[in-house]
Amino acid sequence: MGMMRTLTTVLPRTFGWLLILLVSFHGSAVAADGPIRIGMSVSLSGEYAIPGRKELEGVQFWVHDLHQRGALLGRGVELVYYDDKSDPATSARLYEQLITEDKVDLLLGPYGSNITLAASSVAEQHNFPMVATGAASGDIWARGYRNIFGVDAQADQYMNLLIESAAGAGLTTIALVYGDGDFPRQVARGVRTQAALHNMRIVFDREYSPETADYTGLVKAMKATRPDVVVGGTYLDDSVALVRAAKAADFSPRAFAFTVGPALKEFEDKLGNDARGILGVVAWMPSAAIPMAMDFSYRYKKEFGNNASASAAIGYGAAQVLEAAVRLAGSLDRDAVRTQLGEMKFHSLLGSYQVDDTGQQIAKPTYVMQVQNGKRLLVLPKSLQESRVEYPFKPWSER
């Protein structure tokens, strides 16, 4: 089992004094009851290590801000987490440990829809409410569970804005590729629905294994269908690999659009100028006119030394949702917290929170960004855009 991590062992040096000062500021309440313990598994290694780490930083930053504001129910907060290694079975075992051995008071979910599917089953067995973090697959909420609550937009709606924009720009054919996983599969399902609504034709539809090392054959098969736009249900590594394979094959459709990858700084770090013109569908951007977004982005970069990503905002926003439910409940009673998570409407850093009877998010939009002149700029929706969408993608041979 991995080493347990708590707030004081993981936060940057400038946060290290928080729990000590908390005892002084809040006196007997903290000393008598101890901190409220929040448990989660985090992908600090494996396939989701980069977004997992950023999501953790977002939660840690919320802990810092909460202590700056005071306390929760008169008590401090301690974050207890383990590395799930991007593995669903490992995450499930860790949540069992968090609940039965560590005796945590509250739960935040892990990163990734497939991991959340496993982790939320453990929470359900213990009748323990859990706020999902980076999870959007509808399969999570199709099982009749009453203890899992989402903050991210539904995966099958992720590409709605992008498909509408592409159709409006005269793009008529789509090559659809997606990883073998719950989130990418749900994204693909939504693309098929939206394509039909906008009279776009899917000329290529292929799932690939996350273990795929060489995308050459996949890209050549796509190229042969001459699509106007490539739409990918991806994470970081596969989106980067698809772009590299497209360049090697001199494959230049009128647009490339992916999930997850383009929203991360590492996408540009790995691709350099080849990232220019790539579209990314994201859950959050600091320029999206969301309350607290610019302030959070500024303070986050000052503390962690890198720009706040959607994953960091998801971690922070999910923790805010959990905090709001506890404050409204006025206690840590699981029934009371569950009721508030199911009924409340709330605006977090991530955006609007409202769930349906299954606990699935119904109020959260997505955004589309594009790499232009070395920057990730918000291009959709039009009402918030920093720049217009640039069609077509500039061919590799002209760069």
C-alpha positions in Angstrom: 0.0 0.0 0.0 1.3 3.5 -0.8 2.4 5.9 1.8 -0.4 8.0 3.2 -0.1 11.7 2.4 -1.6 14.5 4.5 -1.8 18.3 4.1 1.4 19.2 5.9 3.5 16.7 4.0 2.5 17.7 0.5 1.7 21.4 0.3 4.4 23.9 -0.9 6.6 25.3 1.8 4.5 28.5 2.1 1.5 26.4 3.2 3.3 24.4 5.8 2.3 26.5 8.8 -1.4 26.3 8.3 -2.4 23.5 10.6 -0.1 24.9 13.4 -1.7 28.3 13.1 -5.1 26.8 12.9 -4.8 25.5 16.4 -3.9 28.9 17.7 -6.7 30.7 15.7 -9.5 28.3 16.5 -8.4 27.0 19.9 -10.4 24.3 21.6 -12.6 23.4 18.7 -9.7 22.1 16.7 -7.9 20.6 19.8 -11.1 18.9 21.0 -12.3 17.4 17.7 -9.3 17.4 15.5 -9.5 18.3 11.8 -12.2 17.1 9.4 -10.5 14.4 7.3 -11.2 14.3 3.6 -10.1 11.2 1.7 -9.3 10.6 -2.0 -7.2 8.5 -4.3 -5.1 10.4 -6.8 -3.3 9.4 -10.0 0.3 10.4 -9.2 1.7 7.8 -11.5 0.5 5.9 -14.5 -1.5 7.2 -17.5 -3.3 10.0 -15.7 -0.3 11.3 -13.6 -0.2 14.8 -15.1 -3.9 15.7 -14.8 -4.1 13.8 -11.5 -1.3 15.8 -10.0 -2.9 19.1 -11.1 -6.2 18.0 -9.7 -4.6 17.3 -6.4 -3.0 20.7 -6.4 -6.4 22.3 -6.9 -7.8 20.4 -3.9 -4.7 21.4 -1.8 -5.2 25.0 -2.8 -8.8 24.8 -1.6 -7.6 23.5 1.7 -5.3 26.5 1.9 -8.0 29.0 1.1 -10.5 27.4 3.5 -8.0 27.8 6.3 -7.3 31.4 5.3 -11.0 32.0 5.6 -11.3 30.2 9.0 -12.5 26.7 9.4 -15.3 24.3 8.4 -17.8 23.7 11.1 -15.3 25.2 13.5 -12.6 22.7 12.6 -9.6 22.5 10.4 -9.4 20.2 7.4 -6.8 17.5 6.7 -6.5 15.9 3.2 -5.7 12.2 3.3 -4.7 10.7 -0.1 -2.9 7.8 -1.8 -1.5 7.2 -5.2 -3.9 5.0 -7.2 -1.4 4.6 -10.0 -4.2 5.3 -12.6 -5.6 1.9 -11.8 -9.3 1.3 -11.0 -8.8 -1.7 -8.9 -6.1 0.0 -6.8 -8.4 3.0 -6.4 -11.2 0.8 -5.1 -8.9 -0.8 -2.5 -7.7 2.6 -1.4 -11.3 4.0 -0.9 -12.0 0.9 1.2 -9.0 1.7 3.3 -10.0 5.4 3.6 -13.4 4.5 4.8 -12.8 1.5 7.0 -9.3 2.1 8.4 -8.5 5.8 8.0 -12.1 6.7 9.1 -12.2 9.8 6.9 -15.2 12.1 7.3 -15.7 13.1 3.7 -14.8 11.8 0.2 -13.7 13.3 -3.0 -13.5 11.1 -6.1 -10.4 10.2 -8.2 -9.4 11.4 -11.6 -10.8 9.5 -14.6 -14.2 8.0 -15.4 -13.0 4.4 -15.4 -11.4 4.9 -12.0 -14.4 6.7 -10.6 -16.7 3.8 -11.8 -14.7 1.5 -9.5 -14.2 3.9 -6.6 -17.9 5.0 -6.5 -19.0 1.4 -6.1 -17.0 1.2 -2.9 -18.6 4.5 -1.7 -22.0 3.1 -2.6 -21.4 -0.1 -0.6 -20.7 2.0 2.5 -23.5 4.4 1.8 -20.9 7.2 1.8 -21.5 10.3 -0.4 -18.7 11.1 -2.8 -18.2 14.2 -5.0 -16.6 13.1 -8.3 -13.8 15.2 -9.6 -12.4 14.5 -13.1 -15.2 12.1 -14.2 -17.9 12.7 -16.9 -19.0 9.3 -18.3 -22.7 8.8 -18.1 -22.1 5.1 -17.2 -21.2 6.3 -13.7 -24.7 7.6 -13.1 -26.6 4.9 -14.9 -26.4 2.3 -12.1 -29.0 3.7 -9.7 -26.4 4.8 -7.1 -27.4 7.4 -4.6 -23.9 8.5 -3.4 -22.0 9.8 -6.4 -22.4 13.4 -7.5 -20.7 15.0 -10.5 -19.2 18.4 -11.1 -18.0 18.1 -14.7 -20.1 18.3 -17.9 -21.5 15.1 -19.3 -19.1 13.4 -21.6 -21.6 12.9 -24.4 -22.1 16.6 -24.5 -18.5 17.6 -24.5 -18.2 18.1 -28.3 -21.6 19.9 -28.8 -20.1 23.4 -29.3 -17.3 22.1 -31.5 -19.6 20.2 -33.8 -22.0 23.1 -34.1 -19.1 25.4 -35.0 -17.6 23.0 -37.6 -20.9 22.5 -39.3 -21.4 26.3 -39.4 -18.0 26.7 -41.0 -19.0 24.3 -43.8 -17.2 21.2 -42.6 -19.3 18.2 -43.5 -17.3 15.0 -42.7 -15.8 13.7 -39.5 -13.1 11.1 -38.7 -13.9 10.0 -35.1 -11.2 8.3 -33.0 -11.3 7.5 -29.3 -9.5 5.5 -26.7 -10.8 2.3 -25.1 -12.2 3.9 -22.0 -15.5 5.1 -20.5 -15.0 8.8 -21.0 -13.7 8.6 -24.6 -16.5 6.2 -25.5 -19.1 8.6 -24.2 -17.5 11.5 -26.0 -17.7 9.4 -29.2 -21.4 8.6 -28.6 -22.2 12.3 -28.3 -20.3 13.1 -31.5 -22.4 10.6 -33.4 -25.6 12.2 -32.1 -24.5 15.8 -32.8 -23.2 14.9 -36.3 -26.6 13.6 -37.2 -28.3 16.7 -35.8 -26.0 19.0 -37.9 -26.1 16.9 -41.1 -22.4 16.0 -40.8 -21.3 12.5 -42.0 -18.9 10.3 -40.0 -16.6 8.7 -42.6 -14.3 7.0 -40.1 -15.1 5.7 -36.6 -12.5 3.8 -34.7 -11.7 2.8 -31.1 -8.0 2.2 -30.1 -6.3 0.7 -27.1 -4.7 3.0 -24.6 -1.6 0.9 -24.9 -1.3 1.8 -28.6 2.4 2.7 -29.3 2.2 3.4 -33.0 -0.6 5.4 -34.5 0.7 5.4 -38.0 -1.7 2.8 -39.4 -4.7 4.5 -37.7 -3.8 7.9 -39.1 -3.2 6.5 -42.6 -6.6 4.8 -42.6 -8.2 8.1 -41.5 -6.4 10.1 -44.2 -7.8 7.8 -46.8 -11.3 8.8 -46.0 -10.5 12.5 -46.6 -12.4 13.9 -43.6 -12.9 17.7 -43.0 -12.3 17.4 -39.3 -10.7 14.8 -36.9 -12.4 14.6 -33.6 -10.7 12.7 -30.8 -11.9 11.4 -27.5 -8.4 11.5 -26.0 -6.2 12.2 -23.0 -2.7 13.7 -23.1 -0.4 11.1 -24.5 -2.7 9.8 -27.2 -3.6 13.3 -28.5 0.1 14.1 -28.8 0.8 10.8 -30.6 -2.1 11.4 -33.0 -0.8 14.8 -34.0 2.8 13.5 -34.5 1.5 10.7 -36.6 -0.7 13.1 -38.7 2.4 15.3 -39.4 4.5 12.3 -40.4 1.7 11.2 -42.8 1.3 14.7 -44.1 -2.4 14.5 -43.1 -3.9 18.0 -42.9 -7.7 18.0 -42.5 -9.4 21.3 -42.0 -9.5 20.9 -38.3 -8.2 18.7 -35.4 -10.2 18.7 -32.1 -9.3 16.7 -29.0 -10.4 16.4 -25.4 -8.1 16.8 -22.4 -4.7 17.0 -24.1 -4.7 20.5 -25.7 -5.9 22.0 -22.4 -2.6 21.0 -20.7 0.6 22.9 -20.9 2.4 19.7 -21.5 0.6 19.3 -24.9 2.4 22.4 -26.2 5.6 21.4 -24.4 5.7 18.1 -26.3 4.6 19.4 -29.7 6.0 22.9 -29.9 4.9 24.7 -33.0 3.0 21.6 -34.2 0.3 22.4 -31.6 -0.6 25.5 -33.5 -4.2 25.5 -34.7 -5.3 22.4 -32.7 -8.7 22.8 -31.0 -9.3 21.5 -27.5 -12.6 20.9 -25.7 -12.2 21.8 -22.0 -14.2 22.0 -18.8 -12.7 25.3 -17.6 -10.6 28.3 -18.7 -9.5 31.3 -16.7 -10.9 33.6 -19.4 -14.4 32.1 -19.4 -16.0 34.9 -17.3 -16.4 32.5 -14.4 -16.4 34.2 -10.9 -13.0 33.7 -9.2 -11.3 32.3 -12.3 -8.8 35.1 -12.9 -8.0 35.4 -9.2 -7.5 31.7 -8.8 -5.4 31.5 -11.9 -3.1 34.3 -10.7 -2.7 32.9 -7.2 -2.3 29.3 -8.4 0.6 30.3 -10.8 2.3 32.3 -8.1 2.1 29.3 -5.7 2.8 26.3 -8.0 4.8 28.0 -10.7 2.6 26.9 -13.6 -0.7 28.0 -15.2 -3.9 26.7 -13.7 -5.4 23.9 -15.9 -8.9 22.6 -16.1 -7.8 19.7 -13.9 -6.7 22.1 -11.1 -10.0 24.0 -11.4 -12.0 20.7 -11.2 -10.2 19.7 -8.0 -10.8 23.1 -6.4 -14.4 23.3 -7.6 -15.3 19.8 -6.4 -13.9 20.6 -3.0 -16.0 23.8 -3.0 -19.1 21.8 -3.8 -18.4 19.4 -0.9 -17.7 22.4 1.4 -21.0 24.0 0.5 -23.0 20.8 1.1 -21.4 20.4 4.6 -22.1 24.0 5.5 -25.7 23.7 4.3 -26.1 20.4 6.2 -24.5 22.0 9.3 -22.9 18.7 10.1 -20.9 15.8 8.8 -23.9 13.5 8.9 -23.8 11.5 5.7 -27.6 11.6 5.1 -27.7 15.4 5.5 -24.7 15.9 3.3 -26.1 13.6 0.6 -29.4 15.5 0.7 -27.7 18.8 0.1 -25.5 17.4 -2.7 -28.6 16.2 -4.4 -30.8 19.3 -4.0 -28.5 22.4 -3.8 -27.6 24.8 -6.6 -24.2 26.3 -6.3 -21.6 28.3 -8.3 -18.1 27.1 -7.8 -14.8 28.1 -9.5 -15.7 25.4 -12.0 -19.1 26.9 -12.8 -22.7 26.0 -12.1 -23.5 22.9 -10.0 -26.8 21.2 -10.2 -27.5 17.5 -10.5 -30.4 15.4 -11.6 -32.0 12.6 -9.6 -29.1 10.3 -10.4 -26.4 12.7 -9.2 -25.3 13.6 -12.7 -24.3 17.1 -13.5 -26.8 19.0 -15.7 -25.7 22.7 -15.4 -22.1 22.7 -16.4 -21.1 23.9 -20.0 -17.8 23.1 -21.8 -15.6 25.5 -23.7 -13.4 25.2 -26.8 -9.9 26.6 -26.9 -7.4 26.8 -29.8 -3.6 27.1 -29.8 -3.0 30.4 -31.6 0.4 32.2 -31.6 1.7 30.1 -28.8 -1.3 30.7 -26.5 -4.4 28.7 -25.6 -7.2 31.0 -26.4 -10.9 30.7 -25.7 -12.7 30.5 -29.0 -16.2 29.1 -28.1 -18.8 30.0 -27.1 -18.8 33.1 -29.2 -20.2 35.2 -26.4 -16.9 34.7 -24.4 -14.3 34.2 -27.1 -10.9 35.8 -26.9 -10.3 35.1 -30.5 -12.3 33.6 -33.4 -11.9 30.0 -34.4 -9.2 29.7 -37.1 -10.3 27.4 -39.9 -8.8 25.7 -41.8 -5.9 24.0 -40.0 -2.7 25.2 -41.8 -1.2 22.3 -43.7 2.0 20.8 -42.4 3.7 21.4 -45.8 3.1 25.2 -45.4 4.5 25.5 -41.9 
